[in-house]
Amino acid sequence: MANIQYYDVILKPVVTEKSMNAMGEKKYTFLVHPEANKTMIKDAVEKMFEGTEVKSVNTMNLEGKKKRRGNTQGRTAKTKKAIVSLTENSKDIEIFDGL
């Protein structure tokens, strides 16, 4: 496994209608590094966003979509998504406040 630093773990937030509805329950969705595990994701969220306490992390591996152009076919890159649940007394994550 590669040496992944905490600032390389979280790639970008996922902004969909379903993920925005889950924010009311203090659940935030991120695209993460494909080789990151749950403890790495928990440490990255707690270090990057001060005042947050992670209760649990759920991850899912997403296969790439099938694409074809003419007779050539292939797949897009695999991704990994993480849903991070915060404790009741932790602060909200600021990047989602303006959305």
N, C-alpha and C positions, 0 to 999 in steps of 0.2 A: 504494500500500500504506500502511496506517495506521502511525503511529508506535507501535510495540509495545515496551514496556519488558520487561526480563527477568522481572520478577515477574508479568507478565500472560500469559506464554507458556504455562506449565504450569497447567492448570485443575484437574485432580484425578488421582489414581492410579487405574488399572484393577485391580480385585481380582476375578479369576476363577481358576478352577482351573488353567487353562492358563498364565496369567501368573504364578501362584505357583510352578508347577513350573519356569518359566524363570528364576526368581530364583536357583536353584542354579547357573546358568551366568552369573550377574551380568548378567542382562537384566531391565530394569524397564520397565513399560508405563504410559504416561500418556495422558490426553486433553489435547490441546494446542489453542491458538488456531488457527482454520482458516487464517489467513494467515501463520502462522509457518513458516519454512523450517528446514532441518536445522542450519545454523550457529547460528540463533537458539535452537533447542532445546538444542544442545550448550552454548552459553554460559549459558543459564538453569540447566541442571542443575549445571554446575560452580560457578556463583555461589551458588545456593540451598543446595546440599549440600556443605559444606566437606570437602576431602580426596578428592573424587571426580575421576576422570579418565575422560573419555568416549572410547571406542575408535571406536564407530560409532553412527549413528542411522538407523533405518529408519522411514519414515512411510507412512501409508495414509489416503486420504480415504474416508470412509464416507457413502454417500447416506442421506438421511432415509427412514424407513419410510413406506409408504403407509397412510393412515388414512382412515376414512370414518365419518360419522355421519349416518345417513339417506341423503338424496340428495346431501349435501355431501361432497366428498372433497378430500384434500390430502396434504401430506407433513410429517413432523416435520423439525426442523432438521438440516442436515448437520453432521458432526463430523469431527475429524481425530485419529488415534491415532498415537503414536510409541513405538517400542521402542528403548530406549537400552541399549547394551552398554557395560559398564565394563571397564577394563583389569584385569589380574590383581592389580596392586599397589595399586589404589585401594580406599578405604573403602567399605563397604556404605551404602546409603541408610537412614537411621534410621526413616523413617515406615513402612517395611515390616517392621521387627524384631518388633513385637508381634503380627503377623498369623499 
